[in-house]
Structure formats: structure tokens, C-alpha cells
């Protein structure tokens, strides 16, 4: 790595993940993650800022950085690495002077298909690089996704279903039922009021479905790690933990799911809410090393 790239690798920089419902921001110092934020979408009618102060207004991450200098010409703007699954939100941030928009082709995951979401691909690649292969990633976001790769780090495939909040919202929008928060306490399976019955139906069905997918994965990859990420990862973890009678800590667990016709598998279940940011950091490091 050249001296210039070495200096760039150690500077402060920002990562932006534009998800299906909001923006996820992180600030790094070199390879060290310092802070993270989630904020609403940027106004779709916003014009591309021309001055540093105008960019700072758009995100708490940028507001925390002051690179010195009294004018835009003297200031060293922090680099911004962007991963987006929402094209109309991407356009504004592509105008950032030191922005790098990551594409699916930037992710070194063998076996990808052209319509694979770049967030799913990056989360899977990052998880495998950090924890080892084979790997199954369960991302509990607006959409709840499962994406797996084999021992060679080659994409096996996955599944997509509506996330917890989206399923609850579909009930409240289509019927005169109460509005619910996905983060409410875990409901009883056999509920005695409408709100708990709605949450029981959604949550226990999701947990049972995920358990079935995990059982299938275990049949083929009995020594695979499983990583939970996304905004609902803790709620999914708690549900799987309760369903499988695991004695895990809040951070990691050995998930034991008995199957039929094969030995019960033991898979390391890990919660990692910063998985995409770690993936961006690794892609950035690889880009700088190759220049």
C-alpha cells in the first residue's frame, strides 16, 4: 500500500447503508467503528448540497466530524462509503464529493445472481469472513431474509418474507385492529386479547418458520455458524431461544434443534448488529490495498 493510501486507511470516514425503511450511519476511525446512528430518509426533493455545512445538516454522523479549515477549499471532507437498496435515496448521496457507491459486483461472493440484493450479499460475505464458512445470515429488517453459503464461501441461496413490523402493519392497515409496536414484550402463545393475539400469530409463526429453515440448513451444514442481524435481530434471537429452550446469553448461543433422520446439530448463533458496516469496512480496506 502506498503512503497516501496508508494515510487514507487510517483517516476518519463514514459508512451509509440506505435500507428499505431508513438510513443507517456509522463513523469509523481507520478500521475502528466509533459510532452508529439510524435516521429517517432524506427528503426526496432535497437538492444536492454544495457546501460542507449543508451536507452536515443531513446526518448526525457528518455533524460529528470537523476536519479543520475555515473554508470548503481548506477542509478535508471525510470519505463516505455508500450501500443502498433504495435508488431514489441513492441519487442525493452520489453527489457527495468523496462518495463511493458500492455495487453488487464489488462484493467477492461467488455464485451471486444479478437480482441478489447487495445488502444480503455483503452481510453474508462479511459474516463468513468474520466468523467462518459455511454461513447462514438471518437479517431481521423491513424484509426478513435468510441467505446462506457453503464451506467454500459459495452462495447456496436463501429466502425472503415480510418482516415483523411489516406483517403487523398489514393487519392494522387491512382491518380495524389496534396499532402495535414490534418491540412490545413477548406475547403468550394463547392470547386473551386482540393485540396479543395479533402479535402471537405473527411472531410465533415467524419463529416456527425460521426454526424450520434452520433445521433444513443444519441437515446440509451441521457445523455452520448462523448470524442474526438487522433491527429485529434481538427479538428474533429471543424467540428462537424460547422456542428451542436454549440456555444462551444475550450475545451468543449454541442453538440445538432436534431433527428427524439426522443427528441434532450444534450451530453457533451470533447476534451482530454492525455486520453491514463491518462488511463496508473490509471492502474499503481491500480497495485501498489494491490501489
N, C-alpha and C positions, 0 to 999 in steps of 0.2 A: 504494500500500500504506500502511495506517495505521501510526502509530508502534508500536502494540502488535504488529502483525503483522510489522513490520520487526525488532523485537526477537526475536520468535519464530523468524524465519527465520535468525537468527544464533546461536541457542542450541545447546547440545549436545542431541542426541536419538539415538534408537536405531531401527534397522530390523530386523525379524524376518521371515525367509522360512521358512515351515514346508513343507519338501519331503516327498517320498514316503518318505524314509528317516531324516531327521534335521532339526534346526533349524539355520538359517544366520543368524548375527547380525552386525550392523555397528554401529559407533558413529560418528556424524558430529559435526562442529562446523560448524554452518551447512550449507554445500554441500560441505564438505571431508570426504571419507571418511578416518577416522583408523585404525580397526582393524576386523578381522573375526574371527569365530570360528565353528566348527561344533561342535555338541554333540548328544548323543542326545536323543530325545524326552523330554518331561516325563512323569512318572508319570501315567498316565491317571486314577488315583484321587485325585490331589492336589486339595486344597481351594483355592479362590481365596484367596490371601493378603490380609490386611487391613493389614499394616504394610510400610513400605518395606524393612526388613531382611529380611522374608520373601520379598519379590519378588527381592531381590538374590541370594538363595541359588539361584535358579532359572537364572541365566545369568551367565557371566563378563562379558558386556557391561554388565549393570547393576551388577555388583560394582565396576567401574572408575569408576563415577560417584558422586560425593558432592556433592550440591548445597547443602551447608551446612545450618545449623539444627540444633537439638538435639531436635526432635520432628517428627512427620509433619505437624503443622499449620504449622510454620515452614519445612519443606523444600519446595523447588520440584522436584517429580518431573519427570524428563525425559520428553518425549513419546515414544511408541512407535508406529511405523507398521508394520502387520502385513499380510503377504500369505501366504495359506495355501491349500494344496490338500488338507489333511487335517482334516476337520470336527471330529473328536473331540479334536484338539490345539488347535483354534482356540478352543474354549469357555473354556478356562482364561484365555487371554491377552485375551479380550474383557472380562474383569473388571478389567484394569489401568486405574487411574483416568484416565490420559491416553492411552489407546489409541485408534488409528484403524484400523479394519479396511477394507482396500481390496477393492473388488469389481470384477468384470469391467466393469461399467458405468462405473467411474471411469477406464478406460483409453481415450483418444481414438483408437482404431484403427478406421477404417471397415471395414465388411464382416464384423464378427465374428458368429459363430453362438453360440447360447445355451450349448452344451456345451463351448465352447472353454475350455481351462484358462487361468486368469488368469495363471499364471506364463508360459505360452507367449505370451500376448497382450502382457504387459508387456515381456518380453525382446525381442520383435520391435519393438514401438513404441520402446523405448529405443534399440535398435541403429540403427533408421532415423533417429531424431532426432540421434544422436551421429555416425554415420558417413555417413548419406545413404541415399536410396532410389534404385532398388529394393534390397531386402534379403532375404537368406536367413539364418536363425539355426538353427544345429545345436546342440542342448543335450544334452550327454552326461551325463545323470543316471541315476537308477534306471530310468527310461524314456529312450530315446534318441529325441528328437523333431526334426523339421525343420519350420520354419514360415516362409513367405515372403510378401512384399508387393511390389506393383509400384511403378513410378516415382511414382505418386500417393500412396503410403503406404496403399494399399487391400489388405486381406488377400486373397491368392491361394489359400492353403490349405497343407496340409502332410501329414506322415506321422508315425506313432508305431510304434516297435518296442521290444522289451526291450533294456535297456542291457547293457553289457559284463558287469558283475558278476551281473546277473540271469540272463543266458544261461549263464554259467559255473556259477552256483548250481543251475540247472535240471538240469545234467548230474550234479553231485555229489549232488543230492538223489534223483535217479531211478535212479542206478546206483552200484555200489561203486567209484567212481573217486575219485582224491585231491582234497582241497580245494585250491583255487587262489586266488591273490591277483591281481586285475586289474592291479595295478601292477608285477608282475614284468617283467623285461626282455623286449623284443620276441622272440617265438619264431621259429625258422626256419619257412619255409612248409612244407617237407617234414620233419616232425619224426621223431625216432628214439626218443622215449619218450612215454608216455601223457600226462603232464602237458602237455608242449609240444604234443602233437597236439591236445589239447582246446583249448588257447589259440590254436593256429594256426587251427583250424576256426572258432572264434568270431570272432577278430579279423580275419583276412583276409576272411572273409565280410562282416563289418560294413563294413570299409573299401571293399570292392568295391561293396557296395550303396550306400554314401554317394557313392562316385565316380559311380555310375550316376545317382543323383538329382541330383548337381551338374551332370553333363553335360546332363541334361534341363532343369535350371534355366537353364543357360548358353544353351541354344538360344533361350529366350524373353527372357532378360535378360542380354545379353552384357556389360553394364557394371555388373552388380550387385556390391555388397560381400557377403561371406559372413563371419559371425561365429560362432566356436566358443565355447561357454560350458559351465558345468556341471562337476561333479567330475572327469569323464574327458576334459575338453577337450584337455589336453596329449597324452594317449595317442592320441586321435583325430587330432590335428594331426600327430603323428609318423608315424602310419600312412598318412595321406593324402600326407604329404610323401614317404615312401618309395615309395608306390605310384605317385606321379606324377613321381618323380625331380625334385622341386623343390629349389632351392638356397636355401630361405628361412632366415631367422633364427628363433630360438625364439619371437619375438613376432609377427612379421607375415610374410606371404609373398605372392608372386604365384603363384597356382596355375594352371598351364597344363594343361588337359585336352583332348587332341585328340578331336574328334568326327567324325562322318561326315555329309556333306551340308551342312556349315556351317563357317565359319572358326573356328579354335581361339580360345577366349575367354580373356581375362585378367581374373581377378577378384581383388580384394584380400581375402585371407584373414586375419582378425584373431582372435586369442585374447583374450577379455575375461571373466575370471572374476568380475568385480564387476558384470556387466550388470544383474542384477535390482536390486541396491542403487542403482545409478545411476538406474534407472527409478523406484524409490520416491522418491528424492531429487527428481527432476523433477516427479513428481505432487504431492509435498508443496509444492514451490515454487509450482506452478500453483494449488493450493488456497489458499495464503496470499495470493497476488496477487489472487485473486478475492474475498477477504473484505473 
